[in-house]
Amino acid sequence: MRPDISIILVNYNAAEMLRACLESIRTTKGDLRVQTILVDNNSKDESLEVARRECPDIVLLAQKSNLGYVKANNVALPYATGEKLLLLNNDTVLLPGCLQLLCEYMDRHPEAGAISPQILNPDGTDQGVARSFPSLMSAVFGRRSVLSRWFPGNRWTKRYLIGLHHPGDEAFACEFLSTACLMMRTADARSFGGLDEEFRHYWVDAELCHRVIEMGRTVACVPRAKLLHFEGQGGSNKSWRRRVNSTLTFHRDAYLAYTKLHRLRGWHPRAWMTAALLAVRAGLLVAMQIVRPGKSTTSPAFRQSHASQKQA
């Protein structure tokens, strides 16, 4: 029988995270028919063995090189046979009922083009990834901005980080969601040709949701469905060098998303201003990483939280 849902995972040297993610799929899927597809970007750890052990019927696409996040997702798309498609990060843990609630919402809302659960930090707080499309002020009042922490009620943060300011647990419309956990119909994903490969890793979800809205579909967060996201622990921040590369890639992709969504040419004043702001921000973050090169890349919070989930 055709699977209800195809789940695509991309992995690179993150066996511990992958094990917890696959276990959460297996233990929370209930009666759903789930196809799990893993694209492994030439891991050198025990990721492949973990995948086979945790999910014997997994569709395992082992690559001979690291394709990166975006291209790896597109490699998996032709293998998806489920009616629905879930892009899922390997550093996530699905909480009970998450998949069922997402599938039920999409079945009840044919107009829905892309949906996600409430994505939580390991401490249970909202990660702030249900957002409006980025504006110029998002570079200043963004999700991790000091100004957003100091002045959480400012109009730019409230306008951008919709999910953080949405009361209750009813589904709500937004403009873009995170591909850490994003569900859409497989047919729609194929009609788009997958993810935009101009992006290397980050902000590709903003461009994808923009295409969903342009085709007349809605984008929504379903807070009753929940998962934990151990952000940055899926293999992209395993070393100081990879952290620096991730920082630069994040800002490069942020510029690409802003100019694409607002249809700005490189010579446009707003494009230049955005590039300057992002360059300054990236430079400050890299400088901090140089000053603090020994900052831990492991996640004690992951081990503690996952242990408590298993006990529960």
C-alpha positions in Angstrom: 0.0 0.0 0.0 1.1 3.5 -0.7 2.7 5.2 2.4 0.8 8.0 4.1 3.9 10.0 4.4 7.5 9.9 3.1 10.1 11.4 5.5 13.3 12.7 4.0 16.4 12.9 6.3 19.8 14.3 5.4 22.7 13.2 7.5 26.4 13.8 7.8 28.5 12.3 10.7 25.7 12.6 13.3 25.0 9.1 14.3 23.9 10.0 17.9 21.3 12.5 16.7 20.2 10.3 13.8 19.5 7.4 16.2 17.3 9.5 18.4 15.4 11.0 15.4 14.7 7.5 13.8 13.7 6.1 17.2 11.2 9.0 17.6 9.7 8.3 14.2 9.4 4.6 15.0 7.8 5.1 18.4 5.4 7.9 17.5 4.1 7.0 14.0 1.2 5.0 15.4 -0.9 3.6 12.6 0.6 5.8 9.9 2.3 4.1 7.0 5.7 5.8 6.9 8.4 5.6 4.3 11.8 6.8 5.7 14.4 8.0 3.2 17.9 8.8 4.4 20.5 10.6 2.2 23.9 10.2 3.9 26.5 12.6 2.8 29.5 10.2 3.0 29.6 10.0 6.8 32.7 8.5 8.4 31.0 7.6 11.7 28.5 4.7 12.3 25.5 6.6 10.8 24.8 3.9 8.2 24.8 1.1 10.7 22.6 3.1 13.0 20.1 3.8 10.2 19.9 0.1 9.2 19.5 -1.0 12.9 16.9 1.6 13.9 14.9 1.4 10.6 15.4 -1.9 8.7 13.2 -0.9 5.8 14.8 2.5 5.4 15.5 3.7 1.9 19.2 4.4 2.3 20.9 6.7 -0.3 24.6 6.7 0.6 26.5 9.4 -1.3 30.2 9.3 -2.3 30.7 12.9 -1.3 29.0 15.6 0.8 26.3 17.1 -1.4 25.2 19.6 1.2 21.7 19.9 2.6 19.8 21.3 -0.4 21.1 19.0 -3.1 20.8 15.9 -0.8 17.1 16.6 -0.2 16.5 16.8 -4.0 18.3 13.5 -4.5 15.7 11.8 -2.2 12.6 13.4 -3.8 12.3 10.9 -6.8 12.2 8.0 -4.3 9.3 9.4 -2.2 6.1 7.4 -2.8 3.9 8.8 0.1 1.0 11.1 -0.5 2.6 13.6 1.8 6.2 14.6 2.2 8.0 15.6 5.4 11.4 17.3 5.3 12.9 16.5 8.7 16.3 17.4 10.2 18.3 14.6 11.7 18.7 16.7 14.9 15.0 16.6 15.8 12.9 14.4 18.1 9.2 14.0 17.2 6.9 14.2 20.2 3.9 11.9 20.5 1.1 12.7 18.1 3.1 15.1 15.9 2.9 13.1 12.6 -0.8 12.3 13.1 -1.8 15.9 13.8 0.1 17.2 10.8 -1.5 14.6 8.5 -5.0 15.3 9.9 -4.6 19.0 9.3 -3.4 18.6 5.8 -6.3 16.2 5.0 -8.9 18.7 6.4 -7.3 21.7 4.6 -6.9 21.1 0.9 -5.8 24.7 0.5 -2.7 24.0 2.8 0.5 24.0 0.8 3.1 23.8 3.6 2.7 23.2 7.4 4.9 22.5 10.4 4.5 21.6 14.0 5.5 24.0 16.8 9.3 23.6 16.8 10.7 23.7 20.3 14.2 24.3 21.8 15.5 21.5 24.1 14.2 23.4 27.1 10.7 23.4 25.7 10.6 27.1 24.6 9.4 28.1 21.1 12.3 28.3 18.6 10.7 31.2 16.8 10.8 29.7 13.3 7.2 30.4 12.2 7.8 33.8 10.6 6.9 36.4 8.1 9.1 36.9 5.1 12.3 38.7 6.1 12.5 42.5 5.8 15.5 44.8 6.0 14.9 45.1 9.7 15.1 41.4 10.2 18.9 41.6 10.1 18.7 43.9 13.2 15.6 42.4 15.0 16.1 38.8 14.0 15.5 35.5 15.9 18.9 35.6 17.7 19.3 39.4 17.9 20.3 40.9 21.2 17.8 43.7 20.4 15.0 41.2 20.1 15.9 39.8 23.5 16.2 43.2 25.1 13.0 44.6 23.5 10.8 41.5 22.6 7.7 43.7 22.2 9.1 45.9 19.5 7.0 46.1 16.3 9.7 44.6 14.0 10.3 41.5 16.1 6.5 41.0 16.6 5.9 41.4 12.9 8.7 39.0 11.9 8.5 36.3 14.6 4.8 35.6 14.4 5.0 32.2 16.2 6.5 33.7 19.3 3.6 36.1 19.7 0.7 33.8 18.8 -1.5 32.9 21.7 -3.1 29.5 22.2 -2.6 26.3 20.4 -4.8 26.8 17.3 -3.2 26.6 13.9 -2.2 30.0 12.4 -1.1 31.4 9.1 2.4 32.6 8.6 4.7 33.2 5.6 7.5 30.8 6.1 8.4 27.8 8.1 11.6 25.8 8.8 12.6 22.8 6.9 13.7 21.4 10.2 10.2 19.9 10.0 8.0 20.9 7.1 5.2 18.9 5.5 3.8 19.4 2.0 2.1 17.2 -0.6 4.6 15.1 -2.6 3.0 16.1 -5.9 3.5 19.8 -5.0 7.2 19.3 -4.1 7.7 17.5 -7.5 5.9 20.3 -9.4 8.4 22.8 -7.8 11.3 20.6 -8.8 12.4 20.3 -5.2 14.5 22.9 -3.3 16.2 25.8 -5.0 19.8 24.7 -5.4 21.2 28.2 -5.5 21.0 27.9 -1.7 23.6 25.9 0.1 21.8 25.2 3.3 19.9 28.0 5.0 16.9 30.1 4.1 15.9 27.7 1.3 12.7 27.2 3.3 11.8 30.9 2.9 12.1 30.6 -0.9 10.1 27.3 -0.9 7.3 28.8 1.1 7.2 31.8 -1.1 6.6 29.5 -4.1 3.8 27.8 -2.1 2.1 31.1 -1.5 2.5 32.2 -5.1 0.7 29.1 -6.3 -2.3 30.1 -4.2 -1.8 27.7 -1.3 -1.5 28.6 2.4 1.4 28.2 4.9 0.5 27.4 8.5 1.9 26.3 11.8 0.0 23.6 13.8 1.1 24.2 17.4 -0.7 21.1 18.8 1.9 19.1 16.9 5.3 19.5 18.5 8.9 18.4 18.2 12.3 19.2 19.7 15.0 20.6 17.6 18.6 20.5 18.8 19.6 23.2 16.4 23.1 23.0 15.0 23.8 19.5 16.3 23.0 17.6 13.1 26.6 17.6 11.9 27.0 21.2 10.6 28.8 22.4 13.8 31.1 19.5 14.6 34.3 21.6 14.5 35.4 25.2 14.7 36.0 25.3 11.0 32.5 24.0 10.2 31.0 26.5 12.6 32.7 29.3 10.7 31.6 27.9 7.4 28.1 27.6 8.6 28.1 31.2 9.8 29.3 32.5 6.4 26.9 30.2 4.5 24.0 31.4 6.7 24.6 35.1 5.8 25.2 34.3 2.2 21.9 32.4 1.9 20.1 35.1 3.9 21.2 37.7 1.3 20.1 35.4 -1.5 16.6 34.8 0.1 16.0 38.6 0.7 16.9 39.6 -2.8 14.9 36.7 -4.4 11.8 37.3 -2.3 11.9 41.0 -3.0 13.0 40.6 -6.6 16.0 42.9 -6.1 18.9 43.1 -8.5 22.4 43.4 -7.2 22.6 47.1 -8.0 19.5 48.0 -6.0 20.2 50.2 -3.0 18.3 47.9 -0.7 20.4 44.9 -1.9 23.6 46.8 -1.2 22.3 47.9 2.3 21.3 44.3 3.1 24.6 43.0 1.9 26.5 45.5 4.1 24.4 44.7 7.2 24.8 41.0 6.8 28.5 41.3 6.1 29.0 43.3 9.4 26.9 40.7 11.3 28.8 37.8 9.9 32.1 39.4 10.6 31.2 40.0 14.3 30.1 36.4 14.7 33.2 35.0 13.1 35.3 37.3 15.3 33.5 35.9 18.4 34.3 32.4 17.2 37.9 33.2 16.8 38.0 34.6 20.3 36.2 31.6 21.7 37.4 28.7 19.5 36.9 26.1 22.2 33.2 26.6 22.5 31.5 23.2 22.9 29.9 21.7 19.8 28.3 18.9 21.7 24.8 19.2 23.2 24.4 18.0 26.8 20.9 19.3 26.6 20.2 16.8 23.8 21.3 13.8 25.9 19.4 15.0 29.0 16.2 15.7 27.1 16.3 12.5 25.1 16.9 10.5 28.2 13.9 12.1 29.9 11.8 11.5 26.8 12.7 7.8 26.9 11.9 7.6 30.6 8.5 9.3 30.0 
